[in-house]
Amino acid sequence: MFFGTPVRARHITRPARSFQTERSVMPVEFLGIAATHDGSETHPRSGASFDKEYTLRLARAHEDHGWDRVLFAYGSGSPDPAPAAAYIASRLDRLGILLAHRPNVSYPTFAAKTFATLDRISDGRLTVHFITGGNDHEQRREGDTLTKDERYARTREYIEIVKRIWTSHEPFDHEGEHYRFHDFVSDVFPVRQPRPDVSFGGSSPAAYAAGGAEADIYCLWGEPLERTAEQIEAVKAAARAAGRTTPPRIQVAFRPIIAPTEELAWEKAYRTVDTIKARRAQGEATVVRHHRGGEPENTGSRRLLSIARSGERFDRALWTPTAAATGGAGNSNALVGTPETVARALLDYYDLGVDIISARGYDLLGDAIDFGRYVIPLVRDEVAKRDAERSAQGARTPIEAGR
Ligand SMILES: Cc1cc2nc3c(=O)[nH]c(=O)nc-3n(C[C@H](O)[C@H](O)[C@H](O)COP(=O)(O)O)c2cc1C
């Protein structure tokens, strides 16, 4: 049953609160990055692409500074994130693992066992982020010749199979469009019951349809509040269309640039963008290899570029030149300011219905520590306060409490 109507707040149309059970108990969560080396858009890599010692140091810094989980991303030539994640899970006790996985690289029966094994290694700390792939050229590097919309249909079938394998103790057959197999049952099941969470990203209609139907967590790249509200509503509409009674939780990603004063933060921001541009001019930053030669193909990156063309600053602290300088490469919009300003900006997204904040700096290790020390506690404290007030008022949802 759906209820709730859009409410105006600071001129932003909030997504309709149309699911009964949303956000009653879940605290805000923080996702960091599990890089396997110290390179970024502003820093050349100092060692190998899989630097074992750095991988552990960075993950441990997240665990020690209040983060909930870290993303092990996927790229065609990058170190395989699954064993990297297993390594971190076996060395750390609390940090959650978000493993990015592209369906085209393995059969779903195989992948489901890899995920279940990893969930056992991590004692139930695994979430899987299913990546459809936003660029044909990058997909072809590993033999994937489907169009983007076809890839989304395949991802959806793949997720359905993986979920069934995680939960089915009886052998079953599958006759789908992309996969056919007979008499399969896994002998390894996740610790997390009934199954690990499924995370999903993308901003095209095909992405909303597939992720709205299958995702527990829907991931967006940071955009102005108004544009984020539009995307949240599109995800929820897709979830309703798929017959769901609970929508995916929403995650939004930023590149925070913080400093002790506003002035220092803005100096740092301009320095950051100058460095990105200089490195790209020298051909050093490899992060956007697949975007060379024109406009990106994926809708999410196109949205970031069109927003950047329409302005540099939005809302409290959103700054788009970092996205413009990288060609809209994924998580690339910055939040600039003191920890207090950035925390307040993040709370605006929380008020919009965002449950998980994804953040990554440009100095990966130092920024993970600073953000964990100075921003995460401010956001957590304020969210706890607002949630307590809400329960004191006996309200069931933030909207009902007037947020
Ligand atoms: C939070 C987040 C993380 C992502 N991580 C990866 C990744 O590690 N590797 C990758 O190839 N694509 C990644 N993507 C890309 C998407 O999974 C998807 O392939 C792409 O955005 C599709 O484009 P669309 O906007 O046209 O639907 C990520 C997307 C989001 C939102």
Ligand as a Chemical Component Dictionary entry (heavy atoms), coordinates in Angstrom:
data_LIG
# 
_chem_comp.id                   LIG 
_chem_comp.type                 NON-POLYMER 
_chem_comp.pdbx_formal_charge   0 
_chem_comp.three_letter_code    LIG 
# 
loop_
_chem_comp_atom.comp_id 
_chem_comp_atom.atom_id 
_chem_comp_atom.alt_atom_id 
_chem_comp_atom.type_symbol 
_chem_comp_atom.charge 
_chem_comp_atom.model_Cartn_x 
_chem_comp_atom.model_Cartn_y 
_chem_comp_atom.model_Cartn_z 
_chem_comp_atom.pdbx_ordinal 
LIG C1  C1  C 0 28.335 3.870  -6.512  1  
LIG C2  C2  C 0 28.655 3.303  -7.855  2  
LIG C3  C3  C 0 29.763 2.475  -7.985  3  
LIG C4  C4  C 0 30.110 1.958  -9.234  4  
LIG N1  N1  N 0 31.209 1.163  -9.331  5  
LIG C5  C5  C 0 31.604 0.741  -10.542 6  
LIG C6  C6  C 0 32.793 -0.025 -10.683 7  
LIG O1  O1  O 0 33.488 -0.360 -9.716  8  
LIG N2  N2  N 0 33.171 -0.409 -11.930 9  
LIG C7  C7  C 0 32.424 -0.070 -13.049 10 
LIG O2  O2  O 0 32.794 -0.434 -14.145 11 
LIG N3  N3  N 0 31.274 0.629  -12.931 12 
LIG C8  C8  C 0 30.864 1.058  -11.727 13 
LIG N4  N4  N 0 29.717 1.781  -11.611 14 
LIG C9  C9  C 0 28.929 2.046  -12.842 15 
LIG C10 C10 C 0 27.513 1.466  -12.840 16 
LIG O3  O3  O 0 27.475 0.224  -12.220 17 
LIG C11 C11 C 0 26.886 1.352  -14.221 18 
LIG O4  O4  O 0 27.573 0.430  -15.002 19 
LIG C12 C12 C 0 26.852 2.635  -14.995 20 
LIG O5  O5  O 0 26.683 3.720  -14.127 21 
LIG C13 C13 C 0 25.700 2.522  -15.983 22 
LIG O6  O6  O 0 25.364 3.721  -16.539 23 
LIG P1  P1  P 0 23.928 4.411  -16.679 24 
LIG O7  O7  O 0 24.010 5.608  -15.802 25 
LIG O8  O8  O 0 23.882 4.774  -18.164 26 
LIG O9  O9  O 0 22.831 3.494  -16.311 27 
LIG C14 C14 C 0 29.326 2.264  -10.363 28 
LIG C15 C15 C 0 28.196 3.084  -10.219 29 
LIG C16 C16 C 0 27.855 3.607  -8.996  30 
LIG C17 C17 C 0 26.634 4.490  -8.912  31 
# 
loop_
_chem_comp_bond.comp_id 
_chem_comp_bond.atom_id_1 
_chem_comp_bond.atom_id_2 
_chem_comp_bond.value_order 
_chem_comp_bond.pdbx_ordinal 
LIG C1  C2  SING 1  
LIG C2  C3  SING 2  
LIG C2  C16 DOUB 3  
LIG C3  C4  DOUB 4  
LIG C4  N1  SING 5  
LIG C4  C14 SING 6  
LIG N1  C5  DOUB 7  
LIG C5  C6  SING 8  
LIG C5  C8  SING 9  
LIG C6  O1  DOUB 10 
LIG C6  N2  SING 11 
LIG N2  C7  SING 12 
LIG C7  O2  DOUB 13 
LIG C7  N3  SING 14 
LIG N3  C8  DOUB 15 
LIG C8  N4  SING 16 
LIG N4  C9  SING 17 
LIG N4  C14 SING 18 
LIG C9  C10 SING 19 
LIG C10 O3  SING 20 
LIG C10 C11 SING 21 
LIG C11 O4  SING 22 
LIG C11 C12 SING 23 
LIG C12 O5  SING 24 
LIG C12 C13 SING 25 
LIG C13 O6  SING 26 
LIG O6  P1  SING 27 
LIG P1  O7  DOUB 28 
LIG P1  O8  SING 29 
LIG P1  O9  SING 30 
LIG C14 C15 DOUB 31 
LIG C15 C16 SING 32 
LIG C16 C17 SING 33 
# 
